[in-house]
Amino acid sequence: MPSSDAHYLRYVALGDSQTEGLGDGDDTMGLRGFADRLAEHLAQHNPGMQYANLGVRGRLVRHVHTEQLAPALVLRPDLATVVAGVNDLLRPQFDADEVAGHLEAMFVALTAQGARVATLTFPDLTRITPLARPLSSRVTALNERIRRAARRHGVAVAETSHHPVVTDPRLWSPDRLHASPLGHQRIADAIAHTLALPGSDDAWTHPLPPLATPSPAGWKAAAAELRWAAAFLGPWLSRRLRGRSTGDGRTAKRPQLLPVQVPSSTRHGEEHR
């Protein structure tokens, strides 16, 4: 893919927990995430680039639209990422058209103001956890609507759903809903490649080296599924029944445009395998 001639000086990230960076760091030491990693990539090639992250965990797409779009427009980004929808996929009442409608409204407003907008498609969750099988058709329906809306408004789409590596367990945190640090780096690299940023390539699509220890099979795999359900699915269902969210009372971690400090250890590609 040829390099882009675009120079981005104001990058704003809108979204939910993936954009906030869950799975990449913690609330004590700080979260990084794909948006931070993409900002660092941009800063290496765009001196003076500034970055804001409006993402908040637990937000549905309608919340991202109503809570984050207006502040994003005030910041007048020349690049924006809009990544949300997984929380909607998990709800009992899921309407792909409604979710895509909120995403498209954000695409419209941001592109009308002159921003380059990027988003992504989602992997089939069944390939990550078999218990997610009922959600497979929802993912397919949402991805198709994201693609159509993006085409209508010139939005760049990182097609993460197409590549087998995106469901490698090493790219996911133990809860199987959030990317691991390596997964967040792959997302950042995917968006950078889709935008044809300098220093980007298709290495993010390449498989990881084979695991030294194969995945468990048979009853061991079933036991692992039960442990996951007890540790993560159960608490999630409990919060839903109580009308609670992990994002209750939280605000954006980086609501204003600020300069990006590129870590001295940062390099293009993955840091650890």
C-alpha positions in Angstrom: 0.0 0.0 0.0 1.5 3.4 -0.9 2.3 5.9 1.7 -0.2 8.6 2.4 0.7 12.3 1.8 -1.7 13.4 4.6 -0.3 15.1 7.6 -2.4 14.6 10.8 -1.9 17.1 13.6 -5.1 16.6 15.6 -6.2 13.0 16.3 -9.4 12.3 18.3 -10.5 8.8 19.3 -14.1 8.0 20.0 -15.4 4.7 21.4 -15.8 2.3 24.3 -13.4 0.2 26.3 -11.2 -0.8 23.4 -10.6 2.8 22.6 -10.0 3.6 26.3 -7.4 0.8 26.2 -8.7 -2.0 28.5 -6.5 -5.0 28.3 -3.4 -2.9 27.7 -2.2 -1.8 31.1 -4.4 -1.2 34.2 -6.2 1.5 36.1 -3.3 1.8 38.5 -0.4 2.3 36.1 -2.5 3.6 33.3 -4.1 2.3 30.1 -2.5 2.5 26.7 -4.6 0.8 24.0 -4.7 0.9 20.2 -5.6 4.6 20.1 -2.5 5.6 22.2 -0.4 3.3 20.1 -1.7 4.8 16.9 -1.1 8.3 18.2 2.5 7.4 19.0 2.9 6.1 15.4 1.4 9.4 14.1 3.7 11.5 16.3 6.8 9.8 14.9 5.9 11.2 11.4 4.0 14.4 12.4 5.9 16.6 14.8 3.6 18.6 17.0 0.7 16.2 16.6 -1.8 16.3 19.4 -4.2 13.6 20.6 -7.4 13.3 22.6 -9.1 10.1 23.7 -12.8 10.3 24.5 -13.4 6.5 24.8 -15.1 5.3 28.0 -15.6 1.6 28.9 -19.1 0.1 28.9 -20.6 2.7 26.5 -23.1 1.6 23.9 -22.9 3.2 20.4 -25.7 5.5 21.2 -23.8 6.8 24.2 -20.6 7.3 22.1 -22.8 9.3 19.7 -24.6 11.5 22.3 -21.7 11.9 24.7 -18.6 12.0 22.6 -19.4 13.4 19.1 -20.0 17.0 20.2 -16.8 17.3 22.2 -14.9 15.7 19.3 -16.3 18.3 16.9 -15.2 21.1 19.2 -11.6 19.7 19.0 -11.8 19.9 15.2 -9.8 16.7 14.4 -8.1 16.1 11.1 -8.1 12.4 12.0 -10.8 10.6 14.0 -11.3 6.9 14.9 -14.8 5.6 15.7 -14.7 2.1 17.2 -17.7 0.9 19.1 -20.4 -1.8 18.9 -19.3 -4.8 20.9 -21.3 -3.8 23.9 -24.3 -3.5 21.7 -23.7 -7.0 20.3 -23.8 -8.5 23.8 -27.2 -6.9 24.8 -30.4 -9.0 24.5 -32.1 -6.4 22.4 -29.7 -5.8 19.5 -30.7 -3.8 16.4 -27.9 -3.7 13.8 -29.7 -0.9 11.8 -29.9 1.2 14.9 -26.3 0.7 15.9 -25.1 1.3 12.4 -27.3 4.4 12.3 -25.5 5.9 15.3 -22.1 5.1 13.7 -23.1 6.6 10.4 -24.3 9.8 12.1 -20.8 10.2 13.6 -19.2 9.4 10.2 -21.3 12.1 8.6 -20.6 14.8 11.2 -16.9 14.2 11.4 -16.3 14.0 7.6 -18.5 17.0 7.0 -16.1 19.0 9.2 -13.2 17.8 7.1 -11.8 15.0 9.3 -10.4 11.8 7.9 -12.3 9.0 9.7 -11.3 5.4 10.3 -13.2 2.5 11.8 -12.9 -1.3 11.8 -14.9 -4.5 11.4 -15.2 -7.0 14.2 -14.0 -10.6 14.3 -16.4 -13.5 14.7 -16.6 -13.9 18.5 -17.3 -17.6 18.0 -13.7 -18.1 17.0 -12.7 -16.7 20.3 -15.1 -18.4 22.6 -17.6 -21.1 21.5 -20.2 -19.8 24.0 -20.5 -16.7 21.8 -22.0 -18.7 18.9 -25.5 -17.0 19.1 -23.7 -13.7 18.4 -22.1 -14.8 15.1 -24.9 -13.6 12.9 -25.0 -10.3 14.7 -21.4 -9.6 14.0 -21.9 -10.4 10.3 -24.9 -8.1 10.1 -23.1 -5.2 11.9 -19.9 -5.5 9.8 -21.9 -5.4 6.6 -23.7 -2.2 7.7 -20.4 -0.6 8.9 -18.9 -1.3 5.4 -21.9 0.2 3.6 -22.0 3.3 5.8 -18.2 3.8 5.4 -18.4 3.6 1.6 -21.1 6.2 1.6 -18.9 8.7 3.5 -15.4 7.9 2.5 -14.5 6.3 5.8 -11.5 4.0 6.0 -12.3 0.5 7.3 -9.6 -1.7 8.8 -10.9 -5.2 7.9 -9.8 -7.0 11.0 -12.6 -9.5 10.6 -11.0 -11.1 7.5 -7.7 -12.4 8.9 -7.3 -15.7 11.0 -4.7 -14.1 13.3 -7.2 -11.8 14.9 -8.7 -14.7 16.9 -5.3 -16.0 18.1 -5.7 -16.2 21.9 -2.5 -14.2 22.4 -4.2 -11.1 20.9 -6.9 -11.2 23.6 -7.0 -10.5 27.3 -8.2 -13.3 29.6 -11.8 -11.9 29.5 -11.9 -12.5 25.7 -13.6 -9.2 25.1 -10.7 -6.8 25.2 -7.5 -7.0 23.2 -4.2 -7.8 24.9 -1.2 -5.4 24.6 -0.2 -7.4 21.5 -3.8 -7.2 20.2 -4.0 -3.5 20.7 -0.8 -3.1 18.7 -2.2 -5.2 15.9 -5.3 -2.9 15.8 -3.2 0.2 15.7 -1.1 -1.3 12.9 -4.2 -2.3 11.0 -5.6 1.2 11.1 -2.3 2.7 10.2 -2.0 0.4 7.2 -5.6 1.1 6.2 -4.8 4.9 6.3 -1.5 4.2 4.4 0.5 6.0 7.1 4.3 6.2 6.6 6.0 3.2 8.2 2.9 1.0 8.0 2.5 -2.3 6.2 0.5 -5.6 6.3 2.6 -7.3 8.9 -0.4 -7.0 11.3 -2.1 -9.7 9.2 0.7 -12.2 9.6 0.2 -15.2 11.9 2.1 -15.4 15.2 4.7 -18.2 15.7 3.2 -21.5 16.7 2.4 -22.0 20.4 4.9 -24.1 22.3 2.0 -25.7 24.1 -1.0 -26.6 22.0 -4.5 -25.4 23.0 -6.4 -27.8 25.3 -8.8 -30.2 23.7 -11.7 -32.2 24.9 -12.7 -32.0 28.5 -9.8 -29.6 29.3 -11.2 -27.2 26.7 -14.7 -27.5 28.2 -13.3 -26.9 31.7 -11.5 -23.8 30.4 -14.8 -22.5 29.0 -16.5 -23.0 32.3 -13.8 -21.2 34.2 -14.0 -18.3 31.8 -17.8 -18.2 32.2 -17.5 -18.1 36.0 -14.7 -15.5 36.0 -16.1 -13.1 33.4 -19.5 -14.0 31.9 -21.2 -14.4 35.3 -20.1 -11.0 36.7 -21.0 -9.3 33.3 -24.5 -10.8 33.5 -24.8 -9.7 37.1 -24.0 -6.1 36.2 -26.6 -6.2 33.3 -29.3 -7.5 35.6 -28.6 -4.7 38.1 -28.5 -2.1 35.4 -24.8 -1.4 36.1 -21.8 -0.8 33.9 -18.1 -0.8 34.3 -18.1 2.7 33.0 -20.5 4.1 35.6 -19.1 7.4 36.9 -16.2 7.4 34.5 -15.1 10.1 32.1 -12.7 10.3 29.2 -9.1 9.7 30.2 -7.8 12.3 27.8 -10.6 14.8 26.9 -8.3 17.5 25.5 -5.8 17.6 22.7 -2.4 17.1 24.2 1.1 16.5 22.7 2.1 12.9 22.4 5.2 11.6 24.1 6.6 8.8 22.1 8.3 6.2 24.4 11.9 5.7 23.5 11.3 1.9 23.3 8.5 2.4 20.8 9.2 1.0 17.3 6.9 0.1 14.5 5.4 -3.4 14.8 5.0 -5.6 17.9 7.0 -5.1 21.0 6.7 -8.6 22.3 5.6 -11.9 20.9 
